[in-house]
Amino acid sequence: MNEDFDPDWGTATRGVRAGTHRTPEGEHSNAIYMTSSFVFESAEECAARFSGDAPGNIYSRFTNPTVDAFSKRLAAMEGGESCVATASGMSAILATCLATLEAGDHIVAAHTLFGSTIGLFNNYLAKLGITTSYVSPEDNAAWKAAITPATRMLFVETPSNPLTEVVDMAALAELANDNNALLVVDNCFCTPVLQRPLDFGAHVVTHSATKFLDGQGRALGGAVVGDADIVGDRVFRFLRTCGPTMSPFNAWIFYKALETLEVRMRAHCEAGQKVAEWLEAQPGVEHVYYPGLQSHPQHELATRQQPGGYGGILALRLAGGRDAAFKLINGTKMISITANLGDTRTTIVHPASTTHARISAEDRGRAGITEGVVRISVGLENVDDIIADLAAGLA
Ligand SMILES: *Cc1c(COP(=O)(O)O)cnc(C)c1O
């Protein structure tokens, strides 16, 4: 039995109920289909499946019921027609690019993207003759000025990492449409609980399921969400042929994690707001970057675009530069020192020497990622314990 997804359902209900797949055993929680291939009753049925005349599974690089259940659930939550699940967030971005771009095409991207995304664009897509220009994420005029006749993709993360600059997705969607390009939004920081880029005109949403979708630091995965042509057909055919598909076991982990995504994201937002407000009042903290603060220059845009909340990621800038940043990080006891984010456990990192170290010092300076900046992904511990640990670090 397949429980249909009801378009009237809210995001939490979609996360709990969409993509339910029940066998005659009557299990309440979906089964895991750990199988590489599927068998047929006859040579005729086998031939019909291969030719596409009969629907059904053939091989788990193509389709698998557990992976399909996760994809259907995430598509319902993002409000997309189709979703394709991938082995990691990076393979979601790779699949999107290789399925939609050709040699000679041009990408305009935010200069604050996840480091490996910039590596993919500069080191691998460039080899295939696909070039990329980088702009400040919040500067609409810069996006427009960077467009060339060859531009076929605008690529953003919003809010940006680590300084939480908010990108105006509706404006960029219009710019993309005027120039026959796709707006691709990496929605890893917000998840569909906080923000649904397709509602603002984005054409494709990519995810690293590794982050908040799982939210518990257990498995690598990714996803691409969009319409039936771009995602359901083009990205799907890339995956089916080239192979960076999601494992059924990981799909089951993510499928179950989506059931708690809304309550987890609400808790991340509530704690994020408290930590941000507390940090803003601490001596030695020059600035706190968090879209939920009145002091954030795009607080209003964030409120409009992120109806579900401002998220669990924030950054702060310390007056004392790298020394002060390292002292804060080393002075915490409970908080994990790691570049990962979107976990139940609060994490802390120094972007200039880690996640953004490969960018030249000059570009980092232009982007505002100075030596005194520290990024925190606020977890689900008691917020008083998180604040006490940061207080010890700042002391
Ligand atoms: C982690 C991350 C990725 C890559 O995801 P993986 O699952 O590690 O491959 C892409 N984009 C953003 C914003 C990320 O934080």
The ligand as a Tripos MOL2 file, in Angstrom:
@<TRIPOS>MOLECULE
LIG
   15    15     1     0     0
SMALL
NO_CHARGES

@<TRIPOS>ATOM
      1 C1         28.4130   19.8750    3.5670 C.3       1 LIG1
      2 C2         27.8890   20.7370    2.4980 C.ar      1 LIG1
      3 C3         27.8590   20.3130    1.1670 C.ar      1 LIG1
      4 C4         28.4260   18.9750    0.7270 C.3       1 LIG1
      5 O1         27.7550   17.9130    1.2760 O.3       1 LIG1
      6 P1         28.4450   16.4520    1.5090 P.3       1 LIG1
      7 O2         27.2940   15.6410    1.9620 O.co2     1 LIG1
      8 O3         29.5140   16.6430    2.5290 O.co2     1 LIG1
      9 O4         28.9870   16.0210    0.1930 O.co2     1 LIG1
     10 C5         27.3070   21.1500    0.2270 C.ar      1 LIG1
     11 N1         26.8280   22.3610    0.5660 N.ar      1 LIG1
     12 C6         26.8440   22.8190    1.8310 C.ar      1 LIG1
     13 C7         26.3030   24.1670    2.1340 C.3       1 LIG1
     14 C8         27.3830   22.0350    2.8360 C.ar      1 LIG1
     15 O5         27.4200   22.5090    4.0940 O.3       1 LIG1
@<TRIPOS>BOND
     1     1     2 1
     2     2     3 ar
     3     2    14 ar
     4     3     4 1
     5     3    10 ar
     6     4     5 1
     7     5     6 1
     8     6     7 2
     9     6     8 1
    10     6     9 1
    11    10    11 ar
    12    11    12 ar
    13    12    13 1
    14    12    14 ar
    15    14    15 1
@<TRIPOS>SUBSTRUCTURE
     1 LIG1         1 GROUP 0 **** ****
